[in-house]
Amino acid sequence: KGENGTLSREDFQRIPELAINPLGDRIINAFFPEGEDQVNFRGFMRTLAHFRPIEDNEKSKDQNGPEPLNSRSNKLHFAFRLYDLDKDDKISRDELLQVLRMMVGVNISDEQLGSIADRTIQEADQDGDSAISFAEFVKVGKLHF
């Protein structure tokens, strides 16, 4: 936008589909490395690659090279980071509640949201720490996706 070869958070916020998406801010944050307020073309494309369909990478997969950004594993990591708000590699009940609130707004009561969060953690938490680790997230994802 400013002809400096980078995009700012404000540039993303002007995209109508992101502006109305309840997870828009979380998606926008995914484009910016910690402490950065600009993203260059390379960084933009690396993040976008997570959204490419998985089947596209099967034909061009290099067995000796790094795992493609749009692999199932990398897509799950990307989704996990949308929920892991404090970046501690676990999704707590509070983080789950915050994301649920972003998605449903005021359409569901806090009590109902709490019940959904509790059931989700109860279903996913296998080590009894009352949070969802990435490994637990992957196992639940295999059941539901």
Steps between C-alpha positions, in 0.01 A plus 500: 500500500769751598719380208769376737445134413332411828151475645394629840235371738281792388527381139362161606226659712371677190417163340122469552503121545760526776330800658177305553663165585479436876852357490625775268745647752642155577541428128663839442739441792613175336659704219722702733804365682516590870555875541473578128241736354582445132509185286696470176397297196698191607340496848157562351537205260635268772190561711264474202653162409330350807164555330584317177314168465696201627469297180706762311815398683486126425622535139787736581604348831878470534572201722832655613377855538312673782136422561276724285336791683161370392554151642239367738742536792585864417132584450425353845786702654361814337149431635639415846683836513170680433371359830823514703470870580785517754731281288575253782437198274173416678141610453353581840132526586531881504661507155232270364232725652657811345506344153144367538385849603671644191315252281150520647494845654200549730286234332578244771505559875823484701360196678446317170846600374653376825322169455630467142855584614482252788371219276763573235784490752356191667487323162847607385708510820673168540771586751270662757656849493165669415642634174539381141854435375583489131511118507154492661375758246622275216326193645169687534548643150530149355167410661314805373666602171 
